Amino acid sequence: MTKFSSTRIEKLICESAILKDMEEPLTNSRELLFDCYSNGGKVLVCGNGGSAADAEHIVGELMKGFLRGRPIPQNDYLKIKQKFPDEADSLAESLQGALPAISLVSQTSLITAFANDVSPDMVFAQQVYGYGKEGDVLIAISTSGNSKNVVRAAKVAVSFGMKVIAMTGKNGGELGELCDVLIAVPSEKTYEIQEHQVKIYHALCADIEASFFES
């Protein structure tokens, strides 16, 4: 494990004028994610609309190889070989190291049932309560910072010792008052905020991946 041998966050800050004053929240977010994964934790991600798509995107970059191949550890290969000696090579070659992450936006049956039976604004909060544990990280995405279901998820996360990274637009909204780290893109235009958020989470995922996987 190498802590931040890749520094795509610093590169992003240098290349993007709109993000030039955001070094502290971006590097702090990276530290939170590193600490989470170093201690066996996981990441939960939620948002609405385009932010829901970003939640799925983030999980896709964390749960499989992003910029690196991520071969599984030899010990894991041996566990497979012990159980399935004839298939061990083909199974292991098709597996990649994972940084555990769950998108809260894609569980259709749970989401619709809870929204109908209990409260639409509490769906993400229920998932955080069910999946989350102390030391995990919630990435809460809302361009306004005030999406009620995302805010309530953050409140539950904070209540149970999780860390919260909020990705918002310029003002931070209510999420800005709840989170451990606020990544507030200095814009009030939704599309522009989201365009920069993609660059931000790509850089975060790349740096975290490089810390845990050599190739």
C-alpha positions in Angstrom: 0.0 0.0 0.0 1.5 3.3 -1.1 -0.2 6.5 0.1 -0.9 8.8 -2.9 1.9 7.8 -5.3 -0.5 9.1 -7.9 -1.4 12.7 -7.5 -4.1 13.4 -10.0 -5.8 15.7 -7.5 -2.9 18.1 -7.6 -2.7 17.8 -11.4 -6.4 18.6 -11.7 -6.1 21.7 -9.4 -3.2 23.0 -11.5 -5.1 22.5 -14.8 -8.5 23.8 -13.8 -8.9 27.5 -13.0 -12.3 27.0 -11.4 -10.9 24.4 -9.0 -7.7 26.3 -8.1 -8.8 27.2 -4.6 -10.1 23.7 -3.7 -6.9 21.9 -2.8 -7.8 21.5 0.9 -11.3 19.8 0.4 -10.0 17.6 -2.4 -6.9 16.4 -0.5 -9.0 16.0 2.7 -11.5 13.9 0.7 -8.7 11.7 -0.5 -7.5 11.2 3.0 -10.9 10.2 4.3 -11.3 7.6 1.5 -7.8 6.3 2.1 -8.4 5.9 5.9 -11.8 4.3 5.2 -10.3 1.6 2.9 -7.2 1.2 5.0 -9.5 0.2 8.0 -11.7 -2.2 6.0 -14.5 0.2 5.4 -16.7 0.8 2.4 -18.2 3.8 0.6 -21.9 4.5 0.0 -22.9 7.0 -2.7 -26.3 8.7 -3.4 -27.8 11.5 -5.4 -30.7 12.4 -7.7 -31.0 12.7 -11.4 -27.6 13.4 -12.9 -26.1 13.0 -9.5 -27.6 9.5 -9.4 -25.8 8.7 -12.5 -22.6 10.1 -10.9 -23.2 7.8 -7.9 -23.3 4.8 -10.2 -20.2 6.1 -12.1 -18.2 6.4 -8.9 -19.0 2.9 -7.8 -18.0 1.6 -11.2 -14.6 3.1 -10.9 -14.0 1.8 -7.3 -15.3 -1.7 -7.6 -13.2 -2.8 -10.5 -10.0 -1.7 -12.3 -10.1 1.9 -13.3 -6.6 2.9 -14.6 -4.9 -0.2 -13.2 -5.3 -4.0 -13.7 -5.8 -4.9 -10.0 -4.8 -8.6 -10.0 -6.1 -10.3 -7.0 -3.7 -11.2 -4.1 -1.9 -14.6 -4.2 -3.7 -15.6 -1.0 -7.1 -15.1 -2.6 -6.0 -17.1 -5.6 -4.9 -20.0 -3.3 -8.3 -19.9 -1.6 -10.0 -20.4 -4.9 -7.6 -23.1 -6.0 -8.2 -25.0 -2.8 -11.9 -25.2 -3.6 -11.9 -25.4 -7.4 -8.4 -26.5 -8.5 -9.4 -27.1 -12.1 -11.0 -23.6 -12.5 -8.7 -21.5 -10.3 -6.8 -19.9 -13.1 -9.8 -18.9 -15.2 -11.7 -17.7 -12.1 -8.8 -15.7 -10.7 -7.8 -14.2 -14.1 -11.3 -12.7 -14.4 -11.4 -11.2 -11.0 -10.1 -7.8 -10.1 -9.3 -6.2 -6.8 -12.2 -4.1 -5.4 -12.6 -1.0 -3.3 -16.0 -1.8 -1.7 -18.6 0.7 -2.7 -22.4 0.7 -3.0 -24.6 2.9 -5.0 -27.8 3.6 -3.2 -29.7 4.8 -6.2 -30.1 1.5 -8.1 -32.0 -0.8 -5.8 -35.4 -0.4 -7.5 -37.5 -2.8 -5.4 -36.2 -1.4 -2.1 -36.5 2.2 -3.2 -40.1 1.9 -4.5 -41.3 -0.1 -1.6 -39.8 2.2 1.0 -41.0 5.3 -0.8 -44.5 3.9 -1.1 -44.8 2.4 2.4 -42.8 4.8 4.5 -41.3 8.0 3.0 -39.6 8.9 -0.3 -37.4 11.3 1.6 -36.0 8.6 3.8 -35.0 5.9 1.3 -31.3 6.8 1.2 -31.4 7.2 5.0 -32.8 3.7 5.4 -30.0 2.3 3.2 -27.4 4.2 5.1 -28.8 2.8 8.3 -28.9 -0.7 6.9 -25.5 -0.8 5.2 -23.3 1.8 7.0 -21.1 1.4 10.0 -18.7 3.6 11.9 -15.7 4.4 9.7 -17.5 4.1 6.4 -17.8 7.1 4.1 -21.0 8.5 2.5 -20.5 10.5 -0.7 -23.6 12.7 -0.8 -24.1 14.4 -4.2 -26.4 17.3 -4.6 -25.7 20.4 -6.8 -27.9 22.5 -4.6 -26.8 20.9 -1.4 -30.4 20.8 -0.2 -31.8 17.6 -1.7 -34.0 16.4 1.1 -33.4 12.7 0.7 -29.6 13.2 0.4 -29.5 15.5 3.4 -31.4 13.0 5.5 -29.0 10.2 4.5 -26.2 12.4 5.7 -27.9 13.0 9.0 -28.2 9.3 9.6 -24.6 8.7 8.5 -23.3 11.3 11.0 -25.4 9.9 13.8 -23.7 6.5 13.5 -20.1 7.6 13.1 -19.7 7.6 9.4 -17.8 10.3 7.5 -19.6 12.4 4.9 -18.1 13.9 1.8 -20.6 16.3 0.2 -20.3 17.2 -3.5 -22.3 20.3 -4.2 -22.4 23.6 -6.1 -21.2 27.0 -4.9 -23.2 27.5 -1.7 -23.0 24.0 -0.2 -26.5 24.2 1.1 -27.6 22.2 4.1 -25.1 19.4 3.3 -22.3 21.9 3.8 -23.3 22.2 7.5 -23.5 18.4 8.0 -20.5 17.0 6.2 -16.9 16.3 7.2 -15.6 17.6 3.9 -17.4 19.9 1.5 -16.4 19.8 -2.2 -18.3 22.9 -3.4 -17.7 23.6 -7.1 -17.8 27.4 -7.3 -20.7 27.6 -9.8 -24.5 27.9 -9.7 -25.1 26.2 -13.0 -26.1 22.6 -12.6 -24.5 21.3 -15.8 -21.2 23.1 -15.0 -21.1 21.8 -11.5 -21.6 18.3 -12.7 -19.0 18.6 -15.4 -16.4 19.5 -12.8 -17.7 16.8 -10.4 -16.9 14.1 -12.9 -13.3 15.4 -13.1 -13.1 15.5 -9.3 -14.3 12.0 -8.6 -12.2 10.6 -11.5 -9.1 12.1 -9.9 -10.1 10.9 -6.4 -10.7 7.3 -7.7 -7.4 7.3 -9.6 -5.4 8.4 -6.6 -7.1 5.9 -4.2 -6.7 3.1 -6.7 -3.0 3.8 -7.0 -2.6 3.7 -3.2 -3.9 0.1 -3.0 -3.0 -1.5 -6.3 0.5 -1.5 -7.9 -0.6 -2.3 -11.4 
